[in-house]
């Protein structure tokens, strides 16, 4: 079940990954990095560039094929793309509340 707690964990994990330059450790995480990069590229270019480059490097090293963005949602990795964008942008601006 997708909950606000799960959203919060996802957003904090992504913010931590950007802050500490932590690469993805699974196909699923790389897919979320890549989608998040697209959501952040307008207002948070450096974070988006890191997430996208990390995901691409993971795919190359793991010989994995990235999911399409609709598949990331249908597979349940992200429940609500506009909401994820809003939460990520707030978090990248330093806001830690809903």
N, C-alpha and C positions, 0 to 999 in steps of 0.2 A: 504494500500500500504506500502511495506517495503522500507524504505529510510535510508540514512546515519544518519539522525537525530534520527530515531527510534533505529538504531544500537547503536548510541552514548548514548542514554538514557539507553538502556539495559546494556551496558558495565559499565556505571557509577553507575547504580543501583546495579549491582553485586559487583563492587569494594567497594561501600558504605556498602553493606551487610556484606562483609568480614571484613572491617575495624571496623564496629560497632557491629558485631555479631548479625545482624538483621535476625530473622528467616523469612521464606516465609509466606505470608498471604493468599495464594490461591493455588489451585491445579496447576494452570498454572505456577506460580512462583516457586513452588517446582520442577516441571518438568524441568524448565530452570536451577535451581540450580544444579540438579542432572546431567544434560547434561554438564553444565559448569565444574562441578567437574571432570568429565571424561576428559575434554579437558585440564585441568590445572594440573592433578595429576603428570605428569612427572617433570615439572619445578617449580611448586608452590604447593608443597604437603600440607602445612598447610591450605592454602586457599581452596584447593580441599577437604580436610578432613572436614573442617567446612561446606562447601556447601553441601556435601553429607550427613553428619550427620544431618544437619538442615532439609534437604528434607525428609530423612527417618523418623525423629521425626514428621514432619508434617503429613506424610502419616499415621503413626501409630495413632496419636491423632485424625485425621480427618476421619479415616477409609477409606482413599482414595486409589485408585489403580494408581500407576504411569504409565504414557504413555511410550511406547517404544520410543527409540531415533528417529527412522524414523517417528513416529507419531508426535513427537514434531515439526519436520520440516513440515510435511504435514499439520498439524493444524495451521501453520503460527506463532508459538511461536518463532522460529528461522528460518531465511531465508537461511543462508549460513554458514554451520558448520565450514569449514576451515577458512572463514573470521572471524567468531566469535572467534575462537581459536587465530588467529593472533591478533585481537583487545584486547582480554582479556590478552594475554601474554604481549603485549606492555603496557597496563594499569597497570598490576601488577608490571611491571618494572618501573613505574612512568612516562611513556610517555602518554601525554594527547592529542596528535594530531594524525591525520590520517597518 
